[in-house]
Amino acid sequence: KHTVVQRVGVKQDGQTDRPSDPNGRMRIRSLH
């Protein structure tokens, strides 16, 4: 699901529990 990377701040797969975290999208990127 690479769409999650584009949806930063949106809790899609439960990977990003911190919407205001700029590093959150980098975390998702490595997971996906």
C-alpha positions in Angstrom: 0.0 0.0 0.0 2.2 2.8 -1.2 -0.9 5.1 -1.0 -0.3 5.3 2.7 2.9 7.2 2.1 1.0 9.9 0.3 -1.6 10.1 3.0 0.7 11.4 5.8 -1.1 12.0 9.0 -4.0 9.7 8.1 -4.2 6.6 10.2 -4.8 4.0 7.5 -2.9 0.9 8.5 -2.4 2.1 12.0 1.3 2.7 11.3 1.0 6.5 11.9 -0.4 7.1 15.3 1.1 10.6 15.3 -0.4 12.8 12.5 1.8 15.7 13.4 5.0 13.7 13.2 7.0 14.6 10.1 9.1 11.5 10.6 6.0 9.4 10.5 5.9 9.4 6.7 9.5 8.2 6.6 8.7 5.3 8.9 5.8 4.3 6.7 8.0 4.5 3.6 10.4 2.0 5.0 7.6 -0.3 6.1 5.9 -0.3 2.8 
